[in-house]
Amino acid sequence: MFFALTDDQREFGTAVTTYLAERFDLEAVRGVVEDAAGDGHPAALWKAAGEQGWLAVTVPEEHDGLGLGLVEAQVIARALGAGVAPGPWRGTVLAAEAIRLAGSPEQQAAWLPRLASGAAVGAFSLRAGRTAVEYAAVADVIVVRDGDGLVLVERGAFTAEPVGSYDGTTRLATVTVDGPGEALPGAGAATVADLTARATVLVASDLAGVAREAITRTVAYDREREQFGVPVGSFQAIKHALADLHVGVTMAEHAVLYAAHTVDTGAEGADLAVAVAKAKASDAALAATAAMIQYHGGIGYTWEHEAHLFYKRAKRLAGQFGDADAQRARIAELTIG
């Protein structure tokens, strides 16, 4: 069977990529990275996310969403990764997913339209206890683990204390729940596992986007940079290494797409597909971004070049929801026991 994105899904990704290239390029990203005291939440980018449906992608139509699935969401995540775009997109989408899957009708009606439009910012964490959460400091609502279930905590009932990160394309804060939260009544073990899979796929997709853009930029540079009168990309040592990286990135992209499909459809083997996708995406992103630095020569090691933006994002996300080693252990558990 031929398995690929539809034309509509490709156009969705192209729209995100085009917006970032034209309206929020790497210079804009660098502005966020270098503003260490800022909240890392660009207003113009968030406005576009709300207006263009990036936040509404999995929200049901009855709650002002697009009613699409994880496959379409990972298309957006990949484009945002390729653009190393900052902002609380993933946390907001995952908070909405938690409310969609486990919230009461009243919770869904109160929060899903606001999260879909960007009127509210969400954050999401499946780690129990006091933990660092992406963009918690700007969140209006956080969905966090509470024992075996999940609770929804509104602004004013939690404290977010900013903590540093080597990756300037995000902002982290340690969250302490100060007041009562609202339990999500449908958040049993199966729902938490489903949300874990969805979060893992979105992180893996971001990594696949980082990896693809890193290898694309590296190939373009090595076609132009000359040594001994010829492009360095013509040397076999570099050519073969880049070809191997391209294969690895392509396999990661396909693994992430298939994992999203299996989670969307509840197909048998979804757990295995998600573990394979995260392992491959983590490996590919770390290898591609390291090669980006190496194969740009001296300029690749400088602050002025963009290579470190890709490498640091890959390094941070590679460990989220289980690094490649943890995922390979999971694959072994699922296949050979």
RODO-2510 file (C-alpha; in nm, 4 decimals, decimal comma):
residues 337
     n   res          X          Y          Z
     1     m     0,0000     0,0000     0,0000
     2     f     0,1254     0,3494    -0,0874
     3     f     0,1276     0,5624     0,2265
     4     a     0,1855     0,9366     0,2050
     5     l     0,0388     1,2741     0,2914
     6     t    -0,2587     1,3907     0,0876
     7     d    -0,2379     1,7059    -0,1224
     8     d    -0,4416     1,8953     0,1379
     9     q    -0,2077     1,7861     0,4164
    10     r     0,0959     1,8924     0,2152
    11     e    -0,0629     2,2306     0,1455
    12     f    -0,1253     2,2754     0,5182
    13     g     0,2438     2,2200     0,5876
    14     t     0,3456     2,4465     0,3007
    15     a     0,1285     2,7265     0,4398
    16     v     0,3062     2,7080     0,7756
    17     t     0,6494     2,6896     0,6142
    18     t     0,5730     2,9834     0,3859
    19     y     0,4491     3,1981     0,6715
    20     l     0,7632     3,1318     0,8743
    21     a     0,9916     3,2003     0,5786
    22     e     0,8190     3,5285     0,4950
    23     r     0,7023     3,6564     0,8326
    24     f     0,9054     3,4856     1,1069
    25     d     1,2423     3,3819     0,9687
    26     l     1,5622     3,2927     1,1518
    27     e     1,6374     3,6572     1,2240
    28     a     1,3091     3,6805     1,4121
    29     v     1,3911     3,3556     1,5931
    30     r     1,7311     3,4941     1,6872
    31     g     1,5594     3,7998     1,8321
    32     v     1,3645     3,5730     2,0684
    33     v     1,6728     3,3677     2,1555
    34     e     1,8809     3,6732     2,2379
    35     d     1,6070     3,8296     2,4498
    36     a     1,6776     3,6067     2,7465
    37     a     1,4558     3,8157     2,9757
    38     g     1,1580     3,7945     2,7382
    39     d     0,8750     3,5446     2,7624
    40     g     0,9665     3,3765     2,4317
    41     h     0,6085     3,4137     2,3119
    42     p     0,6021     3,6381     2,0011
    43     a     0,2615     3,8028     1,9634
    44     a     0,2671     3,8104     1,5825
    45     l     0,3473     3,4408     1,5565
    46     w     0,0759     3,3500     1,8065
    47     k    -0,1779     3,5613     1,6186
    48     a    -0,0955     3,3728     1,2997
    49     a    -0,1254     3,0376     1,4792
    50     g    -0,4768     3,1290     1,5863
    51     e    -0,5901     3,2814     1,2590
    52     q    -0,4497     3,0083     1,0342
    53     g    -0,5838     2,7140     1,2320
    54     w    -0,2563     2,5767     1,3668
    55     l    -0,3997     2,5699     1,7189
    56     a    -0,7420     2,4418     1,6134
    57     v    -0,6129     2,1433     1,4186
    58     t    -0,7418     1,8641     1,6461
    59     v    -1,0214     2,0546     1,8196
    60     p    -1,3667     1,9271     1,7114
    61     e    -1,5705     2,1458     1,4795
    62     e    -1,8456     2,1883     1,7400
    63     h    -1,5894     2,3712     1,9524
    64     d    -1,4698     2,5979     1,6684
    65     g    -1,1866     2,3692     1,5623
    66     l    -1,0861     2,2059     1,2353
    67     g    -1,1683     1,8546     1,3528
    68     l    -0,8571     1,7031     1,1977
    69     g    -0,6171     1,4501     1,3453
    70     l    -0,2667     1,3844     1,4673
    71     v    -0,1409     1,3384     1,1111
    72     e    -0,2262     1,7009     1,0328
    73     a    -0,0906     1,8162     1,3696
    74     q     0,2444     1,6500     1,3033
    75     v     0,2602     1,8296     0,9684
    76     i     0,2459     2,1589     1,1581
    77     a     0,4919     2,0374     1,4212
    78     r     0,7419     1,9418     1,1514
    79     a     0,7176     2,2846     0,9882
    80     l     0,7633     2,4586     1,3230
    81     g     1,0660     2,2412     1,3942
    82     a     1,2188     2,3247     1,0569
    83     g     1,1768     2,6920     1,1398
    84     v     1,3023     2,6423     1,4994
    85     a     0,9969     2,8481     1,5854
    86     p     0,9409     2,9524     1,9480
    87     g     0,6081     2,9693     2,1271
    88     p     0,3596     2,7513     2,3156
    89     w     0,1990     2,5796     2,0160
    90     r     0,2666     2,2219     2,1250
    91     g     0,1678     2,2777     2,4878
    92     t    -0,1563     2,4432     2,3826
    93     v    -0,2447     2,1686     2,1350
    94     l    -0,1714     1,8977     2,3917
    95     a    -0,3711     2,0739     2,6630
    96     a    -0,6612     2,0884     2,4170
    97     e    -0,6140     1,7201     2,3346
    98     a    -0,6286     1,6307     2,7040
    99     i    -0,9512     1,8268     2,7470
   100     r    -1,0958     1,6809     2,4260
   101     l    -1,0196     1,3233     2,5267
   102     a    -1,0809     1,3392     2,9013
   103     g    -1,2671     1,6586     2,9869
   104     s    -1,6302     1,6944     3,0817
   105     p    -1,8697     1,8613     2,8351
   106     e    -1,8536     2,1758     3,0513
   107     q    -1,4722     2,1792     3,0496
   108     q    -1,4663     2,1246     2,6752
   109     a    -1,7126     2,4070     2,6113
   110     a    -1,5205     2,6430     2,8403
   111     w    -1,1707     2,5808     2,7086
   112     l    -1,1575     2,4250     2,3626
   113     p    -1,2840     2,7282     2,1647
   114     r    -1,0426     2,9570     2,3516
   115     l    -0,7450     2,7284     2,2994
   116     a    -0,8360     2,6777     1,9322
   117     s    -0,8453     3,0513     1,8615
   118     g    -0,5387     3,1453     2,0639
   119     a    -0,7476     3,3442     2,3127
   120     a    -0,5996     3,1166     2,5797
   121     v    -0,2521     2,9649     2,6083
   122     g    -0,2171     2,6096     2,7314
   123     a     0,0652     2,4092     2,8862
   124     f     0,0953     2,0370     2,9407
   125     s     0,3010     1,7993     3,1511
   126     l     0,2718     1,4311     3,2324
   127     r     0,5396     1,4401     3,4997
   128     a     0,4138     1,4127     3,8540
   129     g     0,5174     1,6647     4,1182
   130     r     0,7033     1,9930     4,0838
   131     t     0,8497     1,9945     3,7347
   132     a     0,9698     2,2267     3,4576
   133     v     0,6991     2,2892     3,1983
   134     e     0,7329     2,4628     2,8623
   135     y     0,5727     2,8085     2,8564
   136     a     0,4005     2,7633     3,1912
   137     a     0,4761     3,1262     3,2763
   138     v     0,2453     3,2515     2,9985
   139     a    -0,0183     2,9782     3,0252
   140     d    -0,3808     3,0469     3,1133
   141     v    -0,4396     2,6810     3,1897
   142     i    -0,2126     2,3853     3,2586
   143     v    -0,2988     2,0179     3,2358
   144     v    -0,0793     1,8203     3,4749
   145     r    -0,0547     1,4718     3,6192
   146     d    -0,2287     1,4034     3,9489
   147     g    -0,1773     1,0485     4,0654
   148     d    -0,3130     0,8219     3,7950
   149     g    -0,5231     1,0976     3,6413
   150     l    -0,4993     1,4537     3,5108
   151     v    -0,6131     1,7878     3,6468
   152     l    -0,6810     2,1176     3,4790
   153     v    -0,5306     2,4110     3,6701
   154     e    -0,6167     2,7688     3,5796
   155     r    -0,3926     3,0733     3,6100
   156     g    -0,3969     3,1920     3,9694
   157     a    -0,4027     2,8386     4,1072
   158     f    -0,0415     2,7647     4,0135
   159     t     0,2944     2,9365     4,0409
   160     a     0,5407     2,9281     3,7517
   161     e     0,9014     3,0068     3,8360
   162     p     1,1163     3,0591     3,5228
   163     v     1,4249     2,8416     3,4873
   164     g     1,7024     2,8662     3,2320
   165     s     1,7438     2,6545     2,9214
   166     y     2,0342     2,6239     2,6788
   167     d     1,7711     2,6162     2,4025
   168     g     1,6618     2,9750     2,3511
   169     t     1,3705     2,8724     2,1275
   170     t     1,1675     2,7758     2,4348
   171     r     1,0977     2,9035     2,7854
   172     l     1,0728     2,6749     3,0870
   173     a     0,9201     2,7304     3,4281
   174     t     0,8929     2,5145     3,7356
   175     v     0,5257     2,4714     3,8223
   176     t     0,3862     2,4486     4,1718
   177     v     0,0119     2,3903     4,2040
   178     d    -0,1101     2,6223     4,4791
   179     g    -0,4853     2,5732     4,4616
   180     p    -0,7398     2,3130     4,3662
   181     g    -0,7505     2,1932     4,0112
   182     e    -1,0405     2,0420     3,8201
   183     a    -1,0058     1,6712     3,7588
   184     l    -1,0516     1,5610     3,3993
   185     p    -1,3092     1,2891     3,4580
   186     g    -1,2104     1,0712     3,1640
   187     a    -0,8387     1,0638     3,2433
   188     g    -0,7827     0,6970     3,3150
   189     a    -0,4711     0,4964     3,2380
   190     a    -0,5705     0,4391     2,8746
   191     t    -0,6257     0,8113     2,8128
   192     v    -0,2959     0,9054     2,9755
   193     a    -0,1201     0,6479     2,7565
   194     d    -0,2920     0,7897     2,4473
   195     l    -0,1857     1,1435     2,5389
   196     t     0,1688     1,0241     2,5985
   197     a     0,1735     0,8742     2,2504
   198     r     0,0342     1,1929     2,0955
   199     a     0,2868     1,4106     2,2763
   200     t     0,5709     1,1799     2,1750
   201     v     0,4659     1,1937     1,8088
   202     l     0,4536     1,5748     1,8096
   203     v     0,7994     1,5984     1,9658
   204     a     0,9328     1,3434     1,7162
   205     s     0,7812     1,5413     1,4299
   206     d     0,9467     1,8611     1,5506
   207     l     1,2775     1,6718     1,5595
   208     a     1,2207     1,5422     1,2063
   209     g     1,1633     1,8999     1,0904
   210     v     1,4807     2,0170     1,2638
   211     a     1,6761     1,7326     1,1053
   212     r     1,5465     1,7938     0,7527
   213     e     1,6178     2,1663     0,7640
   214     a     1,9650     2,1075     0,9105
   215     i     2,0619     1,8671     0,6340
   216     t     1,9063     2,0889     0,3637
   217     r     2,1015     2,3936     0,4780
   218     t     2,4217     2,1931     0,5090
   219     v     2,3947     2,0484     0,1576
   220     a     2,3241     2,3949     0,0149
   221     y     2,6293     2,5411     0,1895
   222     d     2,8641     2,2589     0,0867
   223     r     2,7598     2,2986    -0,2757
   224     e     2,8875     2,6565    -0,2674
   225     r     3,1837     2,6467    -0,0276
   226     e     3,5046     2,5702    -0,2173
   227     q     3,8374     2,4189    -0,1183
   228     f     4,1157     2,3424    -0,3650
   229     g     3,9034     2,5040    -0,6342
   230     v     3,6034     2,2703    -0,6047
   231     p     3,2909     2,2573    -0,3831
   232     v     3,3596     2,0687    -0,0610
   233     g     3,0383     1,8774    -0,1198
   234     s     3,2091     1,7004    -0,4090
   235     f     3,4502     1,5233    -0,1735
   236     q     3,3464     1,1629    -0,1131
   237     a     3,3971     1,1797     0,2628
   238     i     3,1395     1,4577     0,2894
   239     k     2,9142     1,3397     0,0072
   240     h     2,8705     0,9919     0,1497
   241     a     2,8150     1,1182     0,5039
   242     l     2,5456     1,3582     0,3868
   243     a     2,3806     1,0834     0,1816
   244     d     2,3659     0,8608     0,4896
   245     l     2,2154     1,1459     0,6906
   246     h     1,9539     1,2052     0,4210
   247     v     1,8501     0,8395     0,4400
   248     g     1,8263     0,8576     0,8191
   249     v     1,6175     1,1734     0,8116
   250     t     1,3851     1,0311     0,5465
   251     m     1,3307     0,7171     0,7528
   252     a     1,2532     0,9317     1,0572
   253     e     1,0002     1,1387     0,8608
   254     h     0,8215     0,8273     0,7400
   255     a     0,8280     0,6669     1,0845
   256     v     0,6708     0,9765     1,2420
   257     l     0,3996     0,9954     0,9772
   258     y     0,3124     0,6293     1,0230
   259     a     0,3116     0,6629     1,4017
   260     a     0,0686     0,9541     1,3785
   261     h    -0,1557     0,7457     1,1517
   262     t    -0,1568     0,4484     1,3894
   263     v    -0,2446     0,6671     1,6886
   264     d    -0,5191     0,8431     1,4923
   265     t    -0,6760     0,5171     1,3802
   266     g    -0,6087     0,3101     1,6912
   267     a    -0,4264     0,0571     1,4761
   268     e    -0,2613    -0,2475     1,6245
   269     g     0,1052    -0,1830     1,6987
   270     a     0,0661     0,1900     1,7642
   271     d     0,2889     0,1711     2,0737
   272     l     0,5657     0,0134     1,8687
   273     a     0,5266     0,2662     1,5866
   274     v     0,5524     0,5573     1,8300
   275     a     0,8675     0,4158     1,9914
   276     v     1,0303     0,3587     1,6516
   277     a     0,9403     0,7121     1,5395
   278     k     1,0842     0,8786     1,8484
   279     a     1,4035     0,6713     1,8395
   280     k     1,4644     0,7451     1,4722
   281     a     1,3742     1,1145     1,4991
   282     s     1,5997     1,1677     1,8014
   283     d     1,8941     0,9957     1,6329
   284     a     1,8412     1,1745     1,3022
   285     a     1,8090     1,5204     1,4555
   286     l     2,1159     1,4867     1,6759
   287     a     2,3245     1,3505     1,3881
   288     a     2,2038     1,6043     1,1315
   289     t     2,2513     1,9064     1,3561
   290     a     2,5961     1,7910     1,4686
   291     a     2,6911     1,7468     1,1019
   292     m     2,5509     2,0928     1,0287
   293     i     2,8056     2,2404     1,2669
   294     q     3,0915     2,0213     1,1423
   295     y     3,0295     2,0624     0,7684
   296     h     2,9924     2,4385     0,7836
   297     g     3,3555     2,4595     0,8904
   298     g     3,4666     2,7343     1,1282
   299     i     3,1549     2,9475     1,0792
   300     g     2,9371     2,6624     1,2054
   301     y     3,0838     2,6950     1,5548
   302     t     3,0032     3,0637     1,5934
   303     w     2,7137     3,2326     1,7701
   304     e     2,6450     3,4362     1,4571
   305     h     2,5615     3,1260     1,2528
   306     e     2,2239     2,9553     1,2950
   307     a     2,3611     2,6017     1,3397
   308     h     2,3548     2,6195     1,7188
   309     l     1,9822     2,7044     1,7146
   310     f     1,9087     2,3727     1,5456
   311     y     2,1539     2,1708     1,7545
   312     k     2,0283     2,2987     2,0893
   313     r     1,6649     2,2420     1,9976
   314     a     1,7459     1,8874     1,8857
   315     k     1,9454     1,8207     2,2023
   316     r     1,6591     1,9351     2,4247
   317     l     1,3767     1,7578     2,2433
   318     a     1,5678     1,4323     2,1906
   319     g     1,5246     1,3508     2,5582
   320     q     1,1576     1,4400     2,5907
   321     f     0,9190     1,1469     2,6395
   322     g     1,2133     0,9071     2,6299
   323     d     1,5415     0,9416     2,4426
   324     a     1,6519     0,7039     2,1683
   325     d     1,7966     0,4492     2,4128
   326     a     1,4783     0,4443     2,6193
   327     q     1,2710     0,4014     2,3049
   328     r     1,4891     0,1145     2,1832
   329     a     1,4393    -0,0538     2,5187
   330     r     1,0661    -0,0056     2,4699
   331     i     1,0886    -0,1564     2,1200
   332     a     1,2675    -0,4610     2,2621
   333     e     1,0039    -0,4973     2,5329
   334     l     0,7209    -0,4810     2,2802
   335     t     0,8780    -0,7196     2,0290
   336     i     1,0734    -0,9794     2,2262
   337     g     0,9428    -0,9284     2,5794
***
